[in-house]
């Protein structure tokens, strides 16, 4: 997906710069914003350093489910 967004950004910017319709700049801006958002978004919920010998417990739960104490 990232490669497609990058290609769309570059292609739209080139078409706009070659004297194409101004809408190509709008397409390039939209692709730039999408690419930037994908780069900043992290899929990790928690990230902690782990040293050799450390034990960790990883559990999975559905997003939005309650944790009962």
C-alpha positions in Angstrom: 0.0 0.0 0.0 2.8 2.4 0.8 4.4 1.9 -2.6 1.1 2.7 -4.3 0.7 5.9 -2.3 4.3 6.9 -3.0 3.8 6.3 -6.8 0.6 8.3 -6.8 2.3 11.2 -5.0 5.2 11.3 -7.4 3.1 10.9 -10.5 0.6 13.5 -9.5 3.4 16.0 -8.6 5.1 15.4 -11.9 1.9 15.9 -13.9 1.1 19.1 -12.0 4.6 20.4 -12.5 4.5 19.7 -16.2 1.6 22.2 -16.6 -1.2 19.8 -16.0 -4.5 20.7 -14.3 -4.2 22.1 -10.8 -6.2 19.2 -9.5 -3.0 17.1 -9.8 -1.5 19.1 -7.0 -4.6 18.3 -4.9 -4.1 14.6 -5.6 -0.4 14.9 -4.7 -1.3 16.7 -1.4 -3.8 14.0 -0.5 -1.3 11.2 -1.2 1.3 13.1 0.8 -1.1 13.3 3.8 -1.9 9.6 3.5 1.7 8.6 3.4 2.6 10.8 6.3 -0.2 9.4 8.4 0.8 5.8 7.6 4.4 6.6 8.7 3.4 8.1 12.0 0.8 5.5 13.0 2.2 2.6 15.0 0.5 -0.8 15.2 2.2 -1.5 18.5 0.1 -0.9 21.6 3.0 -1.2 24.0 6.7 -1.3 23.4 9.2 -2.1 26.1 12.9 -3.1 25.9 13.6 -6.8 26.7 16.9 -8.0 28.1 18.3 -11.5 27.8 16.7 -13.7 30.5 13.6 -11.5 30.9 10.3 -13.2 30.9 7.3 -11.6 29.3 3.6 -12.6 29.0 1.8 -11.5 25.9 -2.0 -11.7 25.9 -4.5 -10.9 23.1 -7.9 -9.4 23.5 -10.4 -7.7 21.2 -10.3 -4.0 20.9 -12.8 -2.3 23.1 -13.4 -5.3 25.4 -13.5 -4.8 29.2 -10.8 -6.1 31.5 -12.4 -7.6 34.5 -10.4 -7.4 37.7 
